Amino acid sequence: MKDLLDRAMNIGEQMLLSGAEVHRVEDSLYRIMESFGAERTDVFIITSSMIVTVHTKDGDVITQTRRITSAGTDFQKLHKLNDLSRKICYKHMTTDEIDRELENIRTVKSYPFWLEVLSYAIIAGAFTLFFGGTWLDAALSFAIGALARVLILISDRTVKNKIFTNFTASFASAGAAYLLYNYGVIPDVDEIIIGNIMTLIPGIGITNALRDLFTGDSIAGLLRTVESILNALAIAAGYFVLVLVMGDVGVVAAVSVPNEFLQIITGAVGTLGFAFLFNIRGKKLISVAIGGLLSWTLHLLVFHLTGSEVIGYIVSAGAMSVFADIMARVHKSPTTTFTIPTLVPLIPGGSLYKTMRYALTGDTALFFETGLNTLKLAAALALGIILVSVLTKPIMRYLNIKTHRRKMLEKHIGK
């Protein structure tokens, strides 16, 4: 049992490093230990630490802790780790077999760096169009996005501090846009800056934090909230320092009215760019792109019917949760693989940027208004996900019980 717990902790650690939700890791570790006959398993996990205590049938009590010092997003690795945890439960794999599988998973390759640079560039260009920029803005934003990814790599390999990395990337991206403005290449900097900070802003982090809080994971939710706020402040600080150095352009958040059909297409393209950054592979890429297209389409439809942006966010986020559950079963992958990328078009990047601009120009009333609107939209995303989760959980539990019984029956008949 001690050796098994050690392997389970290895799996949980790798899941957290790959971007898994806290409750998924807790559930995986609990199921692994219970499937091997543990009398009781107590699992406590936050984003930076794991503590697991197992009570055996012999009366022994085993506790292990792990410190998690970094985190990323690798959904291909998470897919394989999730599959391994299921195989351990159903096949009762030996520790040697688990070690071999884990070693294979550790060697899972990411996309090459040139494709990461291209993905950053595509995301920046696509979301510049998404928020109302011109095709020239998009082309320039494409180049700036590629530059930002190179700077992020340099920062990651030297300083290794995410907050500093976001500060540097924000400063460089906004600086490039301001230089283009000062030389008369572009009439405004807003859309280019928004397109580029879409690769940096912690919109997904804020949404996940609120979701953790709504589901009762208070500590994990608070930690994610603090981390997201610090990252957002780092992005704002990079922009703020640039304005102090170069001065403001005199245009306060003059985001253009975008073409809705173009928004739908570029939202899907931007989603696909994030899918490559998250190391999503194979047919799952098609499903993610379709989800990105549907999420914004549904939001626009509900918005035009109700006149409420918040309701549109709630309905679209809920629909994407259902879509993610279906795709997770089709592709036998964690729902996170599809939930997070398909929500990308709904990240309130434009609202966050306006909040920063109004803060720098000293317009307190509009600063609070747009800041509250940003939080309101992030909360709407989380609420849509939670509502669907609460409503569908009994159905999913019933389907899981049926699947478990069928597999156990097949195993018994096989014997």
Secondary structure, 3 states (H helix, E strand, C coil): CHHHHHHHHHHHHHHHHCCCCHHHHHHHHHHHHHHCCCCEEEEEEECCEEEEEEECCCCCEEEEEEECCCCCCCHHHHHHHHHHHHHHHHHCCCHHHHHHHHHHHHCCCCCCHHHHHHHHHHHHHHHHHHCCCCHHHHHHHHHHHHHHHHHHHHHHHHCCCHHHHHHHHHHHHHHHHHHHHHCCCCCCCHHHHHHHHCCCCCHHHHHHHHHHHHCCCHHHHHHHHHHHHHHHHHHHHHHHHHHHHHCCCCCCCCCCCCCHHHHHHHHHHHHHHHHHHCCCCCCHHHHHHHHHHHHHHHHHHHHHHHCCHHHHHHHHHHHHHHHHHHHHHHHCCCCHHHHHHHCHHHCCHHHHHHHHHHHHHCCHHHHHHHHHHHHHHHHHHHHHHHHHHHHHHHHHHHHHHHHHHHHHHHHHHHC
